[in-house]
């Protein structure tokens, strides 16, 4: 069975390598004992693309523009 998962540690590692910061300075960017608002923003955007890939049907703003329309197909079978 193939499990889908998101590894926030890997996302942080990739982000950390883009900076010339010490680990403490990097952590202070995103943590205040838990995620700060900047940490929440980082996490949401790090997760977004993978989450969209998992969803079916896709949210309308992420679906194929040629087939975008407002309907409930896939959500409410009776419509």
Backbone torsions as a table, in degrees:
resi	resn	phi	psi	omega
1	UNK	NA	127.7	178.9
2	UNK	-91.5	121.3	179.4
3	UNK	-99.4	136.3	174.5
4	UNK	-88.8	138.0	179.9
5	UNK	-152.3	160.8	176.1
6	UNK	-121.9	125.8	-179.4
7	UNK	-104.2	99.8	-179.4
8	UNK	-65.2	-30.6	177.9
9	UNK	-62.2	-42.0	178.1
10	UNK	-65.4	-40.7	177.6
11	UNK	-61.7	-42.4	177.9
12	UNK	-67.4	-38.4	178.4
13	UNK	-60.4	-47.0	179.3
14	UNK	-61.6	-41.6	178.7
15	UNK	-65.5	-43.6	-178.6
16	UNK	-59.3	-37.6	-178.4
17	UNK	-68.7	-14.2	177.1
18	UNK	-82.0	-6.8	-175.8
19	UNK	-115.2	160.3	171.5
20	UNK	-109.8	61.0	-177.2
21	UNK	-119.5	156.5	168.8
22	UNK	-73.2	162.4	178.7
23	UNK	-60.9	-36.7	178.8
24	UNK	-65.1	-43.2	178.0
25	UNK	-65.4	-38.6	177.4
26	UNK	-62.5	-48.2	-179.2
27	UNK	-60.9	-36.5	179.1
28	UNK	-66.3	-20.9	176.3
29	UNK	-65.8	-34.1	-169.5
30	UNK	-120.1	-13.1	-173.1
31	UNK	-123.3	142.0	171.4
32	UNK	-134.3	44.6	-171.5
33	UNK	96.2	-23.1	172.3
34	UNK	-154.1	-177.7	179.3
35	UNK	-59.3	136.1	170.7
36	UNK	-83.4	176.9	173.8
37	UNK	-54.9	-39.2	177.2
38	UNK	-65.5	-35.9	177.1
39	UNK	-66.7	-41.4	176.5
40	UNK	-61.8	-41.9	178.2
41	UNK	-62.7	-46.5	177.9
42	UNK	-57.1	-49.3	-176.8
43	UNK	-61.4	-45.6	-178.7
44	UNK	-60.3	-45.2	-179.4
45	UNK	-74.3	-29.3	176.3
46	UNK	-68.3	-34.6	-177.6
47	UNK	-85.6	-26.5	-169.0
48	UNK	-51.2	-55.1	-174.6
49	UNK	-63.0	-40.1	179.2
50	UNK	-67.8	-40.2	179.1
51	UNK	-63.3	-43.4	177.9
52	UNK	-61.0	-39.6	178.4
53	UNK	-60.3	-36.2	-177.6
54	UNK	-74.3	-29.2	-172.3
55	UNK	-75.9	138.5	174.9
56	UNK	-149.5	118.1	2.4
57	UNK	-71.9	157.4	179.7
58	UNK	-70.8	147.9	171.4
59	UNK	-57.9	148.3	-172.5
60	UNK	-57.0	-34.2	-179.2
61	UNK	-73.0	-11.1	179.4
62	UNK	-115.9	5.9	-179.5
63	UNK	-88.5	172.7	179.8
64	UNK	-61.5	124.0	-178.0
65	UNK	-56.7	-30.7	-180.0
66	UNK	-68.1	-23.6	-178.1
67	UNK	-111.9	7.3	-179.3
68	UNK	-67.0	126.7	174.3
69	UNK	-162.5	159.8	179.0
70	UNK	-89.5	113.7	174.1
71	UNK	-154.3	171.4	-177.5
72	UNK	-110.8	12.9	-179.8
73	UNK	-60.3	130.4	-178.5
74	UNK	93.1	-20.2	178.6
75	UNK	-105.5	-52.1	-178.9
76	UNK	-123.1	100.4	-173.2
77	UNK	-57.0	-28.0	-176.7
78	UNK	-76.6	-5.7	-180.0
79	UNK	-104.2	NA	NA
